[in-house]
């Protein structure tokens, strides 16, 4: 996958504000691997919230205590609220036949760290099938639901909410499966994060999926893309084929309040090992954030203040 190579420009100095009830944030490691760069990108945007995934290539759950304390202290000193932690629980690298204790252990480690950071939200997925020894669909479904039920109970006990993403996994690209997962787990500790741009890579129309799931969405990741020669080419929000503006408008029309968090996937995609040494990830992240601000202002009819 490659990023769109549109010309860069310096972000405008003027600020455009989100619709009422909406905060802007971004997944920090899409700007820079180190925390200093992640913080700087958000400060340049003037945003007060961040979504955490990796710091210096290490997942939040794997940081040692001293490193985590430095992260928490730096974010507090910068005035950045953490709105969500992106875990590896049930993600694309952990098939349904894998060691479940990895997920239970990661959730156990994240619980006190989320409390220290002041967030209840942890992004999860729903287990891809085993590529070497795949389960048949009914067995795959049963195992996913059983695991997610146990994780949701664990999250409930810790005062956390797991946010299932429309990405890799049994329920990632299918609204009926996602709704079944929510119904059978039947826990206030399981809700949804909706990524506007995953449909191109995973073969579905994001807006159509959202129409069926919108009532369950507690967090939004903003991404856009178009398909070229069988690959997802990631664009600025509103310039791809993912109907980002329509998705955001639909959320607002259904009373959504919460965070719209950018995941540009352009010069930096840490989970794919992509970091374009020829590009400034912070500058591109800021450019992307300004594009979201402009798109959001168009939804509400707001001009620059």
N, C-alpha and C positions, 0 to 999 in steps of 0.2 A: 504494500500500500504506500502511496506517496501523497504528500501534501500539495495542494494547489500552489502554483508559483506566481501568484499575482504580485505586482510591485508593492514594496513596503512604503509607508509614509509615516510621518510623525503624528501620533495621536493628537487630536484637538485638545486644547486646554480646557474648554468649556465642559461642564458636567451636565449629563442628562440623568434624570432621576427615575427610579423604577415606579411602576404603578403602585397604588396604595396596598400595603400588606405584603409587598415583595421586597426581598433583599437580593443583592447581587453578591456572588462569591465565585471562587474558582478552585479547581483541583490543583493544589500548589505545585506538585512535581511536574505539571505540564508547562510550567514557566521555567523552572530550574531544579536541579537535583538537590542543592543545598537549601537550608531553611532561610538563609539571608536573602537569596534571590527570590524565593517564594514570597517572603514578606515584602520585599521591595516592589515586586510586581503589583501586589494588592495596594500598597501605599501609593504608588504612582496612579493607580485607578481611583484612589480615594475610597476604597471599599473597606468595610469593617468586619468582614466575615471571610473565612477560608474553609476549604474542604481538604482534609489530610489523607494522603495515601502513603508515600515513601518519603523518607528524609535521607539524603545521600545514598540512595539506592536500597535503603533498609526499611522494611515495613514497620509501621508504628508498633505492632505487637512484638517485634524482634529487637527493638532498641533496648540497650541495657538501662537500668534505672537512672543512672547519672545522665545518660544521653536524653532520656525522656524528660527528665526534670529540666534540662537546658531548653528543650523544645517548648515545654509548657511555659517556662519563664520568659522566653523570647517572645512568644505569642502574646502573653499577658502584657509585657512591656510595650509591644507594638499596638495594643488595643484591638487585636484581632480575635473575634469569636470563632470557635470551631463549630460548624454546623453539621458536619458529618465526618465519620471516619470510614474510609474505603478498605474493607478487610479482604482477605483471600478466601473467606469462608464460602465453600461450595462453588468456587469460581472455575474458570475455564481450565485451570491446571489441576483441579481436584475432581477426578471422575467419581461417579456414584459408587464404584466398587473400591474406592480408596479408603484410607484409614480415617474413620470418623473422629477419632480422638484428636487429630490435627485441628479440626474445626472446633470441637468442644474446648480444647486447650487455648486456641486463639481467642475465642470469646471470653474465656475466663481471664486471660491476660489483659484483654481490652477493657473489661468492665471497670476496674479502678482507674484506668487511664482516661476513659471517657468521662468518668465522674470528675477527675482532676481538670479536664479540659472544658467541662461544662456542656457536654453534648450527650444526648440519648441515642443518636442515630448511628447505626452501623450498616454500611452497604454490604449486601450478600448477593449470591446468585443461587442457582438451583441444580447444580451438579450435571455436567455433561455425561453422556453415556460413555462406557468404557470403549475406546476405539479398537482395542485388541480382542476383547471378549464381551461384546455388547449384550446387555440385558434386553429381553423383549419389552415392548412398551408398557404393558401392565405391570411387570415387575419393576421396571425403572421408575414408574410413577409411584408405586407402593413404597419403594425404598426412599425416594426423595421426600415424600410426604412424612414418612416415619422420622427421618432425620430432621427435617425442618420443624416437626412438632416438638422434638426434644430440644432443639436449639431455641425455639421460641419460648418454651417454659424456662429454660436457663436465662434467657434475656429478660423475661418477665420478673424473675426473682432478683435480677440485678437492676431493675428499673430502666432497661434499655428497650429500643425498638429496632428490629431488623428491617431493613429496607431492601426488598428484592428488586433487582434490576432486570430490565428487558434486554438481556444479553445472553451469554452462554448458559446452557442448562435446560432441563426438562420444560420449565415454564417460561423460558425467556422470550420466545417469539410467538406465543400462542395465547390469546386472551382466555379461551376456555380453560386451558391448563392453569393459567395464573389464578383465575377465579376459583378453580377447584382447589388449588393449593391454599388460598386464603380461607376458603370455607372449611376444609378438612383440618387444617391446623387450628383454626378457630381461636386466635389469640390476638389481644390488642398489641402484642409485641411483634406482629408481622404486618407490615404495610408495604408500599411500593415506592421505589425511586424510578422515575421515567426519564430515559435518555432519548432526546429527540432525534439523534443521529445514528442509532444502531441499526436501523432497518436496512440501510444500504448494504452493510456488511453481512447481515444475517438473513436477508431475503424477504422482508415484509415491509408494508407501508406503515410508518410510525403513526401517522395521524389516525388511520383506521384502528390500530391497536388501542390508541389512547381513548378513542370514543367509548370503548367498552370498559376501560380501566380507570377512567379519570377520577371516580369517586374514592379510589383507594390510594391516590398518589399523595405522598407527604413531602417529596423532595424531587427536584428537577435538575437534570444535567443537560446542558445546552451544547449540542454538537450539530454540525451540518455536513453533508457530503453529496456527491453525485457518483454514479457508476460510470467508469470508463474502462473498456476492454476487460470487464470482469473484476475490476478492482474498485475499492472505495477511494475516491479522491476527496480529501477533506477541505472544506471551504470555510469562508467566513459565514457566520449565521445569517440566513436569508439568501445566500447565494447558491445553495445546493438544491437538491430535490426533496428535502425532508419536510417541507411545509412547516418550518420552525415557527413562523409567525402565527400560522393557523393553530399549531399545537398550543402555543402560549396563550392565544386568545381563548381557545377552548377551556383551558385551565382557569383563566380569569372568569369566564362566563359561568363556570361551575363553583365559583367562590373560593378557588384555591388561594391560600396565603402561605408564604414560606419563602424558600430560597431558589433562585435560578442560578445554577453554578456552572461556569464554563469549563469545558473539556476540549480544547481546540484540536488536539490530535494533528497538529501541523508540523512544527519543527521538532517537537518532542513527543514521543509516545513511550514512556518508560517500560510498560509491560511488554512491549515489542523490542526493547533494546534500541529504540531509535532516538538519537540525539544529534541533530544536524550541526556539526561543528562550525559550519559556515554561516549559521544564522544566530541571531540573538533571541533566545527563547523568551526572555523577559519582555523585550520590545514587541514580539509577535503576540504574546499573551495580552499585553496592554492593548494592542491594536484590536485583538479579538473582543476584549471587554468593551471597548468603545463601540464596536459594531453592535454588540448586544444592547448597549444603552440606547443607541439610535433606533434599533428595531423595536425595543420596548416603548420608547417615546412615541413611535408611530402607532402603537396599539392604543395608547391613551390620549393621543393628540397633543402631547406635551412638546414644547420646544425647549431649546437650551435656556437654562436659568443663569 
